[in-house]
Amino acid sequence: MHQQKKVFKEVTIDLGKVEKELEKFLRVDDPILAQTCIYLLKAGGKRMRPGFTLLSGKFFDYNFEKLLPVAMALEIIHMATLVHDDVVDASLTRRGRPTLSAAWGNSVSVATGDFLFAKALEMIVKIDNIEVSKELAKVCIQMGRGEIQQIKSSYDVDQDFKQYLYRIKRKTALLIGLCCKLGAMVSRADKRQIWILSTYGHCLGIAFQIVDDILDITADSKILGKPIGGDIRQGIMTLPMIYALKYSPDQSRIRELLHKKNKTEGEVEEAIYLIKKSGGIEKSRKIVDLYIEKGIKNLKELPDIPSRKALIELARFVAERSY
């Protein structure tokens, strides 16, 4: 976590203000919602999305007061999707603590997620910028589609790279790309500059999700803050699995294991072992590197300020992270 704090040092003070405003904004009278919202805020999320928004604004006409509601809306939308994800995936832990659904049950979790989306809408109204509202709506619709696609395609061992990309673009990349895009837009960047930052965020989002999918197979669960092999249990086909199914000499056994809906822990461990052995992890890391380089490529057109260095370091951090 220290490396990430270092990368965001350009906006540390303003990120602290975002945190305080989030706590204030999500303080409600209802005792259950008050508890669940505080629980989520204290879960210690990376707050990468507000960080991207603020860093992207730094290149242009940086106005924290204008960026604040945008950064908050984006983080609240992200929080809401995590809550709903944990219900859908029946996850018991996230970041080393019980998920909301594990602690309060699915009904309270779904209601909290809905409440957060409503609060994000309230914040979007405060932004009072039709272009920002349109972009946020567009991305939220696509994220919903990505989630449905993931549910529809679970345990489908015939998925290819293109289908995987469709899913992770909607699951992760669009929102991170939007953070960079809106940070630039609100700070009065020109069209080319908005495109550069939007592309950077999109590429980083794809890389971030592939790394996430690699970590689900290779990480130390204590460092990751949740058990590994979750995607294998839930039938979510990720890039290391797609490559393993294509290139491994054990592909028929991997196919059988991944397609099976109720797996024993021994079968999950066997699948992990065979995916690691297949070279699927190394091939996936090469794709991460390609996206990182693609994301960084156009940043040299932007002013040479500490924020540019921070965005480049952030890209490297995403590629090398272990949690």
Secondary structure in CASP SS format (residue, H / E / C, confidence):
PFRMAT SS
TARGET T0000
AUTHOR 0000-0000-0000
METHOD secondary structure of the structure
MODEL  1
M C 1.00
H H 1.00
Q H 1.00
Q H 1.00
K H 1.00
K H 1.00
V H 1.00
F H 1.00
K H 1.00
E H 1.00
V H 1.00
T H 1.00
I H 1.00
D H 1.00
L H 1.00
G H 1.00
K H 1.00
V H 1.00
E H 1.00
K H 1.00
E H 1.00
L H 1.00
E H 1.00
K H 1.00
F H 1.00
L C 1.00
R C 1.00
V C 1.00
D C 1.00
D C 1.00
P H 1.00
I H 1.00
L H 1.00
A H 1.00
Q H 1.00
T H 1.00
C H 1.00
I H 1.00
Y H 1.00
L H 1.00
L H 1.00
K C 1.00
A C 1.00
G C 1.00
G C 1.00
K C 1.00
R C 1.00
M H 1.00
R H 1.00
P H 1.00
G H 1.00
F H 1.00
T H 1.00
L H 1.00
L H 1.00
S H 1.00
G H 1.00
K C 1.00
F C 1.00
F C 1.00
D C 1.00
Y C 1.00
N C 1.00
F H 1.00
E H 1.00
K H 1.00
L H 1.00
L H 1.00
P H 1.00
V H 1.00
A H 1.00
M H 1.00
A H 1.00
L H 1.00
E H 1.00
I H 1.00
I H 1.00
H H 1.00
M H 1.00
A H 1.00
T H 1.00
L H 1.00
V H 1.00
H H 1.00
D H 1.00
D H 1.00
V H 1.00
V H 1.00
D C 1.00
A C 1.00
S C 1.00
L C 1.00
T E 1.00
R E 1.00
R C 1.00
G C 1.00
R E 1.00
P E 1.00
T C 1.00
L H 1.00
S H 1.00
A H 1.00
A H 1.00
W H 1.00
G C 1.00
N H 1.00
S H 1.00
V H 1.00
S H 1.00
V H 1.00
A H 1.00
T H 1.00
G H 1.00
D H 1.00
F H 1.00
L H 1.00
F H 1.00
A H 1.00
K H 1.00
A H 1.00
L H 1.00
E H 1.00
M H 1.00
I H 1.00
V H 1.00
K H 1.00
I H 1.00
D C 1.00
N C 1.00
I H 1.00
E H 1.00
V H 1.00
S H 1.00
K H 1.00
E H 1.00
L H 1.00
A H 1.00
K H 1.00
V H 1.00
C H 1.00
I H 1.00
Q H 1.00
M H 1.00
G H 1.00
R H 1.00
G H 1.00
E H 1.00
I H 1.00
Q H 1.00
Q H 1.00
I H 1.00
K H 1.00
S C 1.00
S C 1.00
Y C 1.00
D C 1.00
V C 1.00
D C 1.00
Q C 1.00
D C 1.00
F H 1.00
K H 1.00
Q H 1.00
Y H 1.00
L H 1.00
Y H 1.00
R H 1.00
I H 1.00
K H 1.00
R H 1.00
K H 1.00
T H 1.00
A H 1.00
L H 1.00
L H 1.00
I H 1.00
G H 1.00
L H 1.00
C H 1.00
C H 1.00
K H 1.00
L H 1.00
G H 1.00
A H 1.00
M H 1.00
V H 1.00
S C 1.00
R C 1.00
A C 1.00
D C 1.00
K H 1.00
R H 1.00
Q H 1.00
I H 1.00
W H 1.00
I H 1.00
L H 1.00
S H 1.00
T H 1.00
Y H 1.00
G H 1.00
H H 1.00
C H 1.00
L H 1.00
G H 1.00
I H 1.00
A H 1.00
F H 1.00
Q H 1.00
I H 1.00
V H 1.00
D H 1.00
D H 1.00
I H 1.00
L H 1.00
D H 1.00
I H 1.00
T H 1.00
A C 1.00
D C 1.00
S H 1.00
K H 1.00
I H 1.00
L H 1.00
G C 1.00
K C 1.00
P C 1.00
I C 1.00
G C 1.00
G H 1.00
D H 1.00
I H 1.00
R H 1.00
Q H 1.00
G C 1.00
I C 1.00
M C 1.00
T C 1.00
L H 1.00
P H 1.00
M H 1.00
I H 1.00
Y H 1.00
A H 1.00
L H 1.00
K H 1.00
Y H 1.00
S C 1.00
P C 1.00
D C 1.00
Q H 1.00
S H 1.00
R H 1.00
I H 1.00
R H 1.00
E H 1.00
L H 1.00
L H 1.00
H H 1.00
K C 1.00
K C 1.00
N C 1.00
K C 1.00
T C 1.00
E H 1.00
G H 1.00
E H 1.00
V H 1.00
E H 1.00
E H 1.00
A H 1.00
I H 1.00
Y H 1.00
L H 1.00
I H 1.00
K H 1.00
K H 1.00
S H 1.00
G C 1.00
G H 1.00
I H 1.00
E H 1.00
K H 1.00
S H 1.00
R H 1.00
K H 1.00
I H 1.00
V H 1.00
D H 1.00
L H 1.00
Y H 1.00
I H 1.00
E H 1.00
K H 1.00
G H 1.00
I H 1.00
K H 1.00
N H 1.00
L H 1.00
K H 1.00
E H 1.00
L C 1.00
P C 1.00
D C 1.00
I C 1.00
P H 1.00
S H 1.00
R H 1.00
K H 1.00
A H 1.00
L H 1.00
I H 1.00
E H 1.00
L H 1.00
A H 1.00
R H 1.00
F H 1.00
V H 1.00
A H 1.00
E H 1.00
R C 1.00
S C 1.00
Y C 1.00
END
